[in-house]
């Protein structure tokens, strides 16, 4: 089994994980952490694109956090995403699930490919898909529940 927990904006110098005790006690202490790991770029969408594809920024084309910059663009979805890690894992027989923030503009109008756009679009290779629409929101957010919009309110429970 392979489980990847991806969190944004972690900075060892600022000790940002001290403000996330549940992350440290329930996730990091039970698994593997990379104390000397580096991101290939400090920009969110290009960095996530590299993790999802195994390619450096100059090879996957997501240059910044905008659709024209390659973040969740239809061109990215039609080309690079078709050869992403999830696609290869599916071909090898793995069952996969994605939950949470994907790329900064996922699910917004004008994103997606193959006739499906917005939250109806499920990136190829995922067995189950629970992708957050847009960027990080903790309340009043919408997710794609396997291609169907699911609205969440402001109650934590």
CNS distance restraints for C-alpha pairs under 8 A (distance, minus, plus):
assign (resid   8 and name CA) (resid  44 and name CA) 7.58 0.50 0.50
assign (resid   9 and name CA) (resid  16 and name CA) 7.94 0.50 0.50
assign (resid  10 and name CA) (resid  15 and name CA) 7.79 0.50 0.50
assign (resid  10 and name CA) (resid  16 and name CA) 5.69 0.50 0.50
assign (resid  10 and name CA) (resid  17 and name CA) 6.73 0.50 0.50
assign (resid  11 and name CA) (resid  15 and name CA) 5.92 0.50 0.50
assign (resid  11 and name CA) (resid  16 and name CA) 5.57 0.50 0.50
assign (resid  11 and name CA) (resid  17 and name CA) 7.78 0.50 0.50
assign (resid  12 and name CA) (resid  16 and name CA) 6.67 0.50 0.50
assign (resid  12 and name CA) (resid  17 and name CA) 7.94 0.50 0.50
assign (resid  16 and name CA) (resid  20 and name CA) 7.53 0.50 0.50
assign (resid  17 and name CA) (resid  21 and name CA) 7.04 0.50 0.50
assign (resid  17 and name CA) (resid  23 and name CA) 7.66 0.50 0.50
assign (resid  17 and name CA) (resid  24 and name CA) 7.12 0.50 0.50
assign (resid  20 and name CA) (resid  24 and name CA) 6.61 0.50 0.50
assign (resid  21 and name CA) (resid  25 and name CA) 6.06 0.50 0.50
assign (resid  22 and name CA) (resid  26 and name CA) 5.47 0.50 0.50
assign (resid  22 and name CA) (resid  27 and name CA) 7.34 0.50 0.50
assign (resid  23 and name CA) (resid  27 and name CA) 5.23 0.50 0.50
assign (resid  23 and name CA) (resid  28 and name CA) 6.32 0.50 0.50
assign (resid  24 and name CA) (resid  28 and name CA) 4.74 0.50 0.50
assign (resid  24 and name CA) (resid  29 and name CA) 5.97 0.50 0.50
assign (resid  25 and name CA) (resid  29 and name CA) 5.43 0.50 0.50
assign (resid  25 and name CA) (resid  30 and name CA) 7.52 0.50 0.50
assign (resid  26 and name CA) (resid  30 and name CA) 6.50 0.50 0.50
assign (resid  27 and name CA) (resid  31 and name CA) 6.37 0.50 0.50
assign (resid  28 and name CA) (resid  32 and name CA) 6.41 0.50 0.50
assign (resid  28 and name CA) (resid  33 and name CA) 6.14 0.50 0.50
assign (resid  39 and name CA) (resid  47 and name CA) 6.60 0.50 0.50
assign (resid  40 and name CA) (resid  47 and name CA) 6.47 0.50 0.50
assign (resid  40 and name CA) (resid  50 and name CA) 7.85 0.50 0.50
assign (resid  40 and name CA) (resid  56 and name CA) 7.19 0.50 0.50
assign (resid  40 and name CA) (resid  57 and name CA) 7.92 0.50 0.50
assign (resid  41 and name CA) (resid  46 and name CA) 6.89 0.50 0.50
assign (resid  41 and name CA) (resid  47 and name CA) 5.57 0.50 0.50
assign (resid  41 and name CA) (resid  57 and name CA) 7.81 0.50 0.50
assign (resid  42 and name CA) (resid  47 and name CA) 6.80 0.50 0.50
assign (resid  43 and name CA) (resid  47 and name CA) 6.00 0.50 0.50
assign (resid  43 and name CA) (resid  64 and name CA) 6.60 0.50 0.50
assign (resid  43 and name CA) (resid  65 and name CA) 7.34 0.50 0.50
assign (resid  44 and name CA) (resid  48 and name CA) 6.16 0.50 0.50
assign (resid  44 and name CA) (resid  64 and name CA) 7.72 0.50 0.50
assign (resid  44 and name CA) (resid  65 and name CA) 6.79 0.50 0.50
assign (resid  44 and name CA) (resid 104 and name CA) 7.87 0.50 0.50
assign (resid  45 and name CA) (resid  49 and name CA) 5.96 0.50 0.50
assign (resid  45 and name CA) (resid  62 and name CA) 6.82 0.50 0.50
assign (resid  45 and name CA) (resid  63 and name CA) 7.89 0.50 0.50
assign (resid  45 and name CA) (resid  64 and name CA) 6.32 0.50 0.50
assign (resid  45 and name CA) (resid  65 and name CA) 5.36 0.50 0.50
assign (resid  45 and name CA) (resid  71 and name CA) 5.92 0.50 0.50
assign (resid  45 and name CA) (resid 103 and name CA) 5.73 0.50 0.50
assign (resid  45 and name CA) (resid 104 and name CA) 6.23 0.50 0.50
assign (resid  46 and name CA) (resid  50 and name CA) 6.23 0.50 0.50
assign (resid  46 and name CA) (resid  57 and name CA) 6.04 0.50 0.50
assign (resid  46 and name CA) (resid  61 and name CA) 7.93 0.50 0.50
assign (resid  46 and name CA) (resid  62 and name CA) 4.97 0.50 0.50
assign (resid  46 and name CA) (resid  63 and name CA) 5.81 0.50 0.50
assign (resid  46 and name CA) (resid  64 and name CA) 6.10 0.50 0.50
assign (resid  46 and name CA) (resid  65 and name CA) 7.38 0.50 0.50
assign (resid  46 and name CA) (resid  71 and name CA) 7.30 0.50 0.50
assign (resid  47 and name CA) (resid  51 and name CA) 6.51 0.50 0.50
assign (resid  47 and name CA) (resid  57 and name CA) 7.57 0.50 0.50
assign (resid  48 and name CA) (resid  52 and name CA) 6.13 0.50 0.50
assign (resid  48 and name CA) (resid 102 and name CA) 7.71 0.50 0.50
assign (resid  48 and name CA) (resid 103 and name CA) 7.01 0.50 0.50
assign (resid  49 and name CA) (resid  53 and name CA) 6.02 0.50 0.50
assign (resid  49 and name CA) (resid  55 and name CA) 7.76 0.50 0.50
assign (resid  49 and name CA) (resid  57 and name CA) 7.70 0.50 0.50
assign (resid  49 and name CA) (resid  60 and name CA) 7.18 0.50 0.50
assign (resid  49 and name CA) (resid  62 and name CA) 6.83 0.50 0.50
assign (resid  49 and name CA) (resid 103 and name CA) 7.66 0.50 0.50
assign (resid  50 and name CA) (resid  54 and name CA) 5.25 0.50 0.50
assign (resid  50 and name CA) (resid  55 and name CA) 4.98 0.50 0.50
assign (resid  50 and name CA) (resid  56 and name CA) 5.57 0.50 0.50
assign (resid  50 and name CA) (resid  57 and name CA) 6.42 0.50 0.50
assign (resid  50 and name CA) (resid  60 and name CA) 7.25 0.50 0.50
assign (resid  51 and name CA) (resid  55 and name CA) 7.48 0.50 0.50
assign (resid  52 and name CA) (resid  84 and name CA) 5.94 0.50 0.50
assign (resid  52 and name CA) (resid  85 and name CA) 5.70 0.50 0.50
assign (resid  52 and name CA) (resid  86 and name CA) 7.57 0.50 0.50
assign (resid  53 and name CA) (resid  60 and name CA) 7.56 0.50 0.50
assign (resid  53 and name CA) (resid  80 and name CA) 7.48 0.50 0.50
assign (resid  53 and name CA) (resid  81 and name CA) 7.21 0.50 0.50
assign (resid  53 and name CA) (resid  83 and name CA) 7.10 0.50 0.50
assign (resid  53 and name CA) (resid  84 and name CA) 4.36 0.50 0.50
assign (resid  53 and name CA) (resid  85 and name CA) 5.34 0.50 0.50
assign (resid  54 and name CA) (resid  84 and name CA) 7.48 0.50 0.50
assign (resid  54 and name CA) (resid  85 and name CA) 7.04 0.50 0.50
assign (resid  55 and name CA) (resid  59 and name CA) 5.82 0.50 0.50
assign (resid  55 and name CA) (resid  60 and name CA) 6.02 0.50 0.50
assign (resid  56 and name CA) (resid  60 and name CA) 6.48 0.50 0.50
assign (resid  57 and name CA) (resid  61 and name CA) 5.84 0.50 0.50
assign (resid  57 and name CA) (resid  62 and name CA) 6.26 0.50 0.50
assign (resid  57 and name CA) (resid  63 and name CA) 6.66 0.50 0.50
assign (resid  58 and name CA) (resid  62 and name CA) 7.92 0.50 0.50
assign (resid  58 and name CA) (resid  63 and name CA) 7.84 0.50 0.50
assign (resid  60 and name CA) (resid  76 and name CA) 7.74 0.50 0.50
assign (resid  60 and name CA) (resid  80 and name CA) 6.14 0.50 0.50
assign (resid  61 and name CA) (resid  69 and name CA) 7.77 0.50 0.50
assign (resid  61 and name CA) (resid  70 and name CA) 5.91 0.50 0.50
assign (resid  61 and name CA) (resid  76 and name CA) 7.42 0.50 0.50
assign (resid  62 and name CA) (resid  69 and name CA) 5.84 0.50 0.50
assign (resid  62 and name CA) (resid  70 and name CA) 4.09 0.50 0.50
assign (resid  62 and name CA) (resid  71 and name CA) 5.35 0.50 0.50
assign (resid  62 and name CA) (resid  76 and name CA) 7.64 0.50 0.50
assign (resid  63 and name CA) (resid  69 and name CA) 5.15 0.50 0.50
assign (resid  63 and name CA) (resid  70 and name CA) 6.08 0.50 0.50
assign (resid  63 and name CA) (resid  71 and name CA) 7.47 0.50 0.50
assign (resid  64 and name CA) (resid  69 and name CA) 5.10 0.50 0.50
assign (resid  64 and name CA) (resid  70 and name CA) 6.89 0.50 0.50
assign (resid  64 and name CA) (resid  71 and name CA) 6.60 0.50 0.50
assign (resid  65 and name CA) (resid  69 and name CA) 6.55 0.50 0.50
assign (resid  65 and name CA) (resid  70 and name CA) 7.67 0.50 0.50
assign (resid  65 and name CA) (resid  71 and name CA) 5.57 0.50 0.50
assign (resid  65 and name CA) (resid 104 and name CA) 6.47 0.50 0.50
assign (resid  66 and name CA) (resid  70 and name CA) 6.51 0.50 0.50
assign (resid  66 and name CA) (resid  71 and name CA) 5.31 0.50 0.50
assign (resid  66 and name CA) (resid  72 and name CA) 7.96 0.50 0.50
assign (resid  66 and name CA) (resid 104 and name CA) 7.77 0.50 0.50
assign (resid  66 and name CA) (resid 105 and name CA) 7.45 0.50 0.50
assign (resid  67 and name CA) (resid  71 and name CA) 4.79 0.50 0.50
assign (resid  67 and name CA) (resid  72 and name CA) 5.91 0.50 0.50
assign (resid  67 and name CA) (resid  73 and name CA) 4.93 0.50 0.50
assign (resid  67 and name CA) (resid 105 and name CA) 7.03 0.50 0.50
assign (resid  68 and name CA) (resid  73 and name CA) 6.84 0.50 0.50
assign (resid  69 and name CA) (resid  73 and name CA) 7.89 0.50 0.50
assign (resid  70 and name CA) (resid  75 and name CA) 7.50 0.50 0.50
assign (resid  70 and name CA) (resid  76 and name CA) 6.12 0.50 0.50
assign (resid  71 and name CA) (resid  76 and name CA) 7.42 0.50 0.50
assign (resid  71 and name CA) (resid 103 and name CA) 6.56 0.50 0.50
assign (resid  71 and name CA) (resid 104 and name CA) 6.72 0.50 0.50
assign (resid  71 and name CA) (resid 105 and name CA) 6.63 0.50 0.50
assign (resid  72 and name CA) (resid  76 and name CA) 6.35 0.50 0.50
assign (resid  72 and name CA) (resid  77 and name CA) 6.62 0.50 0.50
assign (resid  72 and name CA) (resid 103 and name CA) 6.11 0.50 0.50
assign (resid  72 and name CA) (resid 104 and name CA) 7.16 0.50 0.50
assign (resid  72 and name CA) (resid 105 and name CA) 5.61 0.50 0.50
assign (resid  72 and name CA) (resid 106 and name CA) 5.68 0.50 0.50
assign (resid  72 and name CA) (resid 111 and name CA) 5.96 0.50 0.50
assign (resid  72 and name CA) (resid 112 and name CA) 7.23 0.50 0.50
assign (resid  73 and name CA) (resid  77 and name CA) 6.28 0.50 0.50
assign (resid  73 and name CA) (resid 110 and name CA) 7.67 0.50 0.50
assign (resid  73 and name CA) (resid 111 and name CA) 5.59 0.50 0.50
assign (resid  73 and name CA) (resid 112 and name CA) 7.11 0.50 0.50
assign (resid  74 and name CA) (resid  78 and name CA) 6.01 0.50 0.50
assign (resid  74 and name CA) (resid 110 and name CA) 7.19 0.50 0.50
assign (resid  74 and name CA) (resid 111 and name CA) 5.35 0.50 0.50
assign (resid  74 and name CA) (resid 112 and name CA) 5.27 0.50 0.50
assign (resid  74 and name CA) (resid 113 and name CA) 5.63 0.50 0.50
assign (resid  75 and name CA) (resid  79 and name CA) 6.16 0.50 0.50
assign (resid  76 and name CA) (resid  80 and name CA) 5.32 0.50 0.50
assign (resid  76 and name CA) (resid  81 and name CA) 6.12 0.50 0.50
assign (resid  77 and name CA) (resid  81 and name CA) 4.88 0.50 0.50
assign (resid  77 and name CA) (resid  82 and name CA) 6.80 0.50 0.50
assign (resid  77 and name CA) (resid 111 and name CA) 7.99 0.50 0.50
assign (resid  77 and name CA) (resid 112 and name CA) 5.99 0.50 0.50
assign (resid  77 and name CA) (resid 113 and name CA) 6.04 0.50 0.50
assign (resid  77 and name CA) (resid 123 and name CA) 7.50 0.50 0.50
assign (resid  78 and name CA) (resid  82 and name CA) 6.39 0.50 0.50
assign (resid  78 and name CA) (resid 112 and name CA) 7.88 0.50 0.50
assign (resid  78 and name CA) (resid 113 and name CA) 5.87 0.50 0.50
assign (resid  78 and name CA) (resid 114 and name CA) 7.51 0.50 0.50
assign (resid  79 and name CA) (resid  83 and name CA) 7.34 0.50 0.50
assign (resid  80 and name CA) (resid  84 and name CA) 6.59 0.50 0.50
assign (resid  81 and name CA) (resid 123 and name CA) 7.13 0.50 0.50
assign (resid  81 and name CA) (resid 124 and name CA) 7.26 0.50 0.50
assign (resid  82 and name CA) (resid  87 and name CA) 6.83 0.50 0.50
assign (resid  82 and name CA) (resid 124 and name CA) 6.37 0.50 0.50
assign (resid  83 and name CA) (resid  87 and name CA) 6.11 0.50 0.50
assign (resid  83 and name CA) (resid  88 and name CA) 7.22 0.50 0.50
assign (resid  84 and name CA) (resid  88 and name CA) 6.79 0.50 0.50
assign (resid  85 and name CA) (resid  89 and name CA) 6.13 0.50 0.50
assign (resid  85 and name CA) (resid 125 and name CA) 7.99 0.50 0.50
assign (resid  86 and name CA) (resid  90 and name CA) 6.07 0.50 0.50
assign (resid  86 and name CA) (resid  96 and name CA) 7.42 0.50 0.50
assign (resid  86 and name CA) (resid 124 and name CA) 6.93 0.50 0.50
assign (resid  86 and name CA) (resid 125 and name CA) 4.57 0.50 0.50
assign (resid  86 and name CA) (resid 126 and name CA) 5.93 0.50 0.50
assign (resid  87 and name CA) (resid  91 and name CA) 6.31 0.50 0.50
assign (resid  87 and name CA) (resid 124 and name CA) 5.95 0.50 0.50
assign (resid  87 and name CA) (resid 125 and name CA) 4.05 0.50 0.50
assign (resid  87 and name CA) (resid 126 and name CA) 7.41 0.50 0.50
assign (resid  88 and name CA) (resid  92 and name CA) 6.26 0.50 0.50
assign (resid  88 and name CA) (resid 125 and name CA) 7.36 0.50 0.50
assign (resid  89 and name CA) (resid  93 and name CA) 6.46 0.50 0.50
assign (resid  89 and name CA) (resid  94 and name CA) 5.33 0.50 0.50
assign (resid  89 and name CA) (resid  95 and name CA) 7.82 0.50 0.50
assign (resid  89 and name CA) (resid  96 and name CA) 7.81 0.50 0.50
assign (resid  89 and name CA) (resid 125 and name CA) 7.19 0.50 0.50
assign (resid  90 and name CA) (resid  94 and name CA) 5.13 0.50 0.50
assign (resid  90 and name CA) (resid  95 and name CA) 6.68 0.50 0.50
assign (resid  90 and name CA) (resid  96 and name CA) 7.49 0.50 0.50
assign (resid  90 and name CA) (resid 125 and name CA) 5.38 0.50 0.50
assign (resid  90 and name CA) (resid 126 and name CA) 7.22 0.50 0.50
assign (resid  90 and name CA) (resid 127 and name CA) 7.86 0.50 0.50
assign (resid  95 and name CA) (resid 126 and name CA) 7.60 0.50 0.50
assign (resid  95 and name CA) (resid 127 and name CA) 5.81 0.50 0.50
assign (resid  96 and name CA) (resid 125 and name CA) 7.79 0.50 0.50
assign (resid  96 and name CA) (resid 126 and name CA) 5.36 0.50 0.50
assign (resid  96 and name CA) (resid 127 and name CA) 5.03 0.50 0.50
assign (resid  96 and name CA) (resid 128 and name CA) 6.43 0.50 0.50
assign (resid  97 and name CA) (resid 126 and name CA) 5.92 0.50 0.50
assign (resid  97 and name CA) (resid 127 and name CA) 5.81 0.50 0.50
assign (resid  97 and name CA) (resid 128 and name CA) 4.64 0.50 0.50
assign (resid  97 and name CA) (resid 129 and name CA) 5.88 0.50 0.50
assign (resid  97 and name CA) (resid 130 and name CA) 7.80 0.50 0.50
assign (resid  98 and name CA) (resid 126 and name CA) 6.82 0.50 0.50
assign (resid  98 and name CA) (resid 128 and name CA) 6.43 0.50 0.50
assign (resid  98 and name CA) (resid 129 and name CA) 5.14 0.50 0.50
assign (resid  98 and name CA) (resid 130 and name CA) 5.88 0.50 0.50
assign (resid  98 and name CA) (resid 131 and name CA) 6.86 0.50 0.50
assign (resid  99 and name CA) (resid 129 and name CA) 6.36 0.50 0.50
assign (resid  99 and name CA) (resid 130 and name CA) 4.52 0.50 0.50
assign (resid  99 and name CA) (resid 131 and name CA) 5.55 0.50 0.50
assign (resid  99 and name CA) (resid 132 and name CA) 7.61 0.50 0.50
assign (resid 100 and name CA) (resid 130 and name CA) 6.33 0.50 0.50
assign (resid 100 and name CA) (resid 131 and name CA) 5.17 0.50 0.50
assign (resid 100 and name CA) (resid 132 and name CA) 5.21 0.50 0.50
assign (resid 101 and name CA) (resid 131 and name CA) 5.96 0.50 0.50
assign (resid 101 and name CA) (resid 132 and name CA) 4.85 0.50 0.50
assign (resid 101 and name CA) (resid 133 and name CA) 7.50 0.50 0.50
assign (resid 101 and name CA) (resid 134 and name CA) 7.61 0.50 0.50
assign (resid 101 and name CA) (resid 135 and name CA) 6.74 0.50 0.50
assign (resid 101 and name CA) (resid 136 and name CA) 6.63 0.50 0.50
assign (resid 102 and name CA) (resid 106 and name CA) 6.53 0.50 0.50
assign (resid 102 and name CA) (resid 131 and name CA) 6.07 0.50 0.50
assign (resid 102 and name CA) (resid 132 and name CA) 6.60 0.50 0.50
assign (resid 103 and name CA) (resid 134 and name CA) 7.24 0.50 0.50
assign (resid 103 and name CA) (resid 135 and name CA) 7.37 0.50 0.50
assign (resid 104 and name CA) (resid 134 and name CA) 5.09 0.50 0.50
assign (resid 104 and name CA) (resid 135 and name CA) 4.68 0.50 0.50
assign (resid 104 and name CA) (resid 136 and name CA) 7.95 0.50 0.50
assign (resid 105 and name CA) (resid 111 and name CA) 7.39 0.50 0.50
assign (resid 105 and name CA) (resid 133 and name CA) 6.99 0.50 0.50
assign (resid 105 and name CA) (resid 134 and name CA) 4.47 0.50 0.50
assign (resid 105 and name CA) (resid 135 and name CA) 6.57 0.50 0.50
assign (resid 106 and name CA) (resid 111 and name CA) 6.56 0.50 0.50
assign (resid 106 and name CA) (resid 112 and name CA) 7.82 0.50 0.50
assign (resid 106 and name CA) (resid 118 and name CA) 6.98 0.50 0.50
assign (resid 106 and name CA) (resid 119 and name CA) 7.48 0.50 0.50
assign (resid 106 and name CA) (resid 131 and name CA) 7.65 0.50 0.50
assign (resid 106 and name CA) (resid 132 and name CA) 7.21 0.50 0.50
assign (resid 106 and name CA) (resid 133 and name CA) 5.52 0.50 0.50
assign (resid 106 and name CA) (resid 134 and name CA) 5.29 0.50 0.50
assign (resid 107 and name CA) (resid 111 and name CA) 6.40 0.50 0.50
assign (resid 107 and name CA) (resid 112 and name CA) 7.59 0.50 0.50
assign (resid 107 and name CA) (resid 117 and name CA) 7.16 0.50 0.50
assign (resid 107 and name CA) (resid 118 and name CA) 3.82 0.50 0.50
assign (resid 107 and name CA) (resid 119 and name CA) 4.27 0.50 0.50
assign (resid 107 and name CA) (resid 120 and name CA) 7.60 0.50 0.50
assign (resid 107 and name CA) (resid 121 and name CA) 7.29 0.50 0.50
assign (resid 107 and name CA) (resid 131 and name CA) 7.98 0.50 0.50
assign (resid 107 and name CA) (resid 132 and name CA) 7.49 0.50 0.50
assign (resid 107 and name CA) (resid 133 and name CA) 4.75 0.50 0.50
assign (resid 107 and name CA) (resid 134 and name CA) 6.27 0.50 0.50
assign (resid 107 and name CA) (resid 144 and name CA) 7.60 0.50 0.50
assign (resid 108 and name CA) (resid 117 and name CA) 7.98 0.50 0.50
assign (resid 108 and name CA) (resid 118 and name CA) 4.96 0.50 0.50
assign (resid 108 and name CA) (resid 119 and name CA) 7.19 0.50 0.50
assign (resid 108 and name CA) (resid 133 and name CA) 6.57 0.50 0.50
assign (resid 108 and name CA) (resid 134 and name CA) 6.38 0.50 0.50
assign (resid 109 and name CA) (resid 117 and name CA) 6.82 0.50 0.50
assign (resid 109 and name CA) (resid 118 and name CA) 5.27 0.50 0.50
assign (resid 110 and name CA) (resid 117 and name CA) 6.46 0.50 0.50
assign (resid 110 and name CA) (resid 118 and name CA) 6.77 0.50 0.50
assign (resid 111 and name CA) (resid 117 and name CA) 5.51 0.50 0.50
assign (resid 111 and name CA) (resid 118 and name CA) 5.62 0.50 0.50
assign (resid 112 and name CA) (resid 116 and name CA) 6.04 0.50 0.50
assign (resid 112 and name CA) (resid 117 and name CA) 4.47 0.50 0.50
assign (resid 112 and name CA) (resid 118 and name CA) 6.17 0.50 0.50
assign (resid 112 and name CA) (resid 121 and name CA) 5.49 0.50 0.50
assign (resid 112 and name CA) (resid 122 and name CA) 7.94 0.50 0.50
assign (resid 112 and name CA) (resid 123 and name CA) 7.95 0.50 0.50
assign (resid 113 and name CA) (resid 117 and name CA) 6.19 0.50 0.50
assign (resid 113 and name CA) (resid 121 and name CA) 7.11 0.50 0.50
assign (resid 116 and name CA) (resid 120 and name CA) 5.77 0.50 0.50
assign (resid 116 and name CA) (resid 121 and name CA) 4.94 0.50 0.50
assign (resid 117 and name CA) (resid 121 and name CA) 5.08 0.50 0.50
assign (resid 119 and name CA) (resid 131 and name CA) 8.00 0.50 0.50
assign (resid 119 and name CA) (resid 133 and name CA) 6.99 0.50 0.50
assign (resid 119 and name CA) (resid 143 and name CA) 7.41 0.50 0.50
assign (resid 119 and name CA) (resid 144 and name CA) 5.17 0.50 0.50
assign (resid 119 and name CA) (resid 147 and name CA) 5.60 0.50 0.50
assign (resid 119 and name CA) (resid 148 and name CA) 6.53 0.50 0.50
assign (resid 119 and name CA) (resid 149 and name CA) 6.10 0.50 0.50
assign (resid 120 and name CA) (resid 144 and name CA) 7.04 0.50 0.50
assign (resid 120 and name CA) (resid 146 and name CA) 7.69 0.50 0.50
assign (resid 120 and name CA) (resid 147 and name CA) 4.01 0.50 0.50
assign (resid 120 and name CA) (resid 148 and name CA) 5.97 0.50 0.50
assign (resid 120 and name CA) (resid 149 and name CA) 7.54 0.50 0.50
assign (resid 121 and name CA) (resid 147 and name CA) 6.01 0.50 0.50
assign (resid 122 and name CA) (resid 126 and name CA) 7.68 0.50 0.50
assign (resid 122 and name CA) (resid 129 and name CA) 6.77 0.50 0.50
assign (resid 122 and name CA) (resid 146 and name CA) 6.89 0.50 0.50
assign (resid 122 and name CA) (resid 147 and name CA) 6.08 0.50 0.50
assign (resid 128 and name CA) (resid 146 and name CA) 6.22 0.50 0.50
assign (resid 129 and name CA) (resid 144 and name CA) 7.05 0.50 0.50
assign (resid 129 and name CA) (resid 145 and name CA) 6.14 0.50 0.50
assign (resid 129 and name CA) (resid 146 and name CA) 4.78 0.50 0.50
assign (resid 129 and name CA) (resid 147 and name CA) 7.50 0.50 0.50
assign (resid 130 and name CA) (resid 143 and name CA) 6.18 0.50 0.50
assign (resid 130 and name CA) (resid 144 and name CA) 5.23 0.50 0.50
assign (resid 130 and name CA) (resid 145 and name CA) 4.82 0.50 0.50
assign (resid 130 and name CA) (resid 146 and name CA) 6.07 0.50 0.50
assign (resid 131 and name CA) (resid 143 and name CA) 5.40 0.50 0.50
assign (resid 131 and name CA) (resid 144 and name CA) 5.11 0.50 0.50
assign (resid 131 and name CA) (resid 145 and name CA) 7.13 0.50 0.50
assign (resid 132 and name CA) (resid 136 and name CA) 7.84 0.50 0.50
assign (resid 132 and name CA) (resid 141 and name CA) 7.56 0.50 0.50
assign (resid 132 and name CA) (resid 142 and name CA) 6.28 0.50 0.50
assign (resid 132 and name CA) (resid 143 and name CA) 4.42 0.50 0.50
assign (resid 132 and name CA) (resid 144 and name CA) 6.43 0.50 0.50
assign (resid 133 and name CA) (resid 141 and name CA) 7.31 0.50 0.50
assign (resid 133 and name CA) (resid 142 and name CA) 5.64 0.50 0.50
assign (resid 133 and name CA) (resid 143 and name CA) 5.45 0.50 0.50
assign (resid 133 and name CA) (resid 144 and name CA) 7.05 0.50 0.50
assign (resid 137 and name CA) (resid 141 and name CA) 5.99 0.50 0.50
assign (resid 139 and name CA) (resid 152 and name CA) 6.99 0.50 0.50
assign (resid 139 and name CA) (resid 153 and name CA) 5.94 0.50 0.50
assign (resid 139 and name CA) (resid 154 and name CA) 4.74 0.50 0.50
assign (resid 139 and name CA) (resid 155 and name CA) 7.36 0.50 0.50
assign (resid 139 and name CA) (resid 156 and name CA) 7.61 0.50 0.50
assign (resid 140 and name CA) (resid 151 and name CA) 7.21 0.50 0.50
assign (resid 140 and name CA) (resid 152 and name CA) 5.36 0.50 0.50
assign (resid 140 and name CA) (resid 153 and name CA) 4.34 0.50 0.50
assign (resid 140 and name CA) (resid 154 and name CA) 5.27 0.50 0.50
assign (resid 141 and name CA) (resid 151 and name CA) 6.08 0.50 0.50
assign (resid 141 and name CA) (resid 152 and name CA) 5.38 0.50 0.50
assign (resid 141 and name CA) (resid 153 and name CA) 6.82 0.50 0.50
assign (resid 142 and name CA) (resid 149 and name CA) 6.48 0.50 0.50
assign (resid 142 and name CA) (resid 150 and name CA) 5.48 0.50 0.50
assign (resid 142 and name CA) (resid 151 and name CA) 4.40 0.50 0.50
assign (resid 142 and name CA) (resid 152 and name CA) 5.94 0.50 0.50
assign (resid 143 and name CA) (resid 148 and name CA) 7.97 0.50 0.50
assign (resid 143 and name CA) (resid 149 and name CA) 5.76 0.50 0.50
assign (resid 143 and name CA) (resid 150 and name CA) 5.19 0.50 0.50
assign (resid 143 and name CA) (resid 151 and name CA) 6.54 0.50 0.50
assign (resid 143 and name CA) (resid 152 and name CA) 7.93 0.50 0.50
assign (resid 144 and name CA) (resid 148 and name CA) 5.21 0.50 0.50
assign (resid 144 and name CA) (resid 149 and name CA) 4.79 0.50 0.50
assign (resid 144 and name CA) (resid 150 and name CA) 6.08 0.50 0.50
assign (resid 145 and name CA) (resid 149 and name CA) 6.21 0.50 0.50
assign (resid 145 and name CA) (resid 150 and name CA) 6.23 0.50 0.50
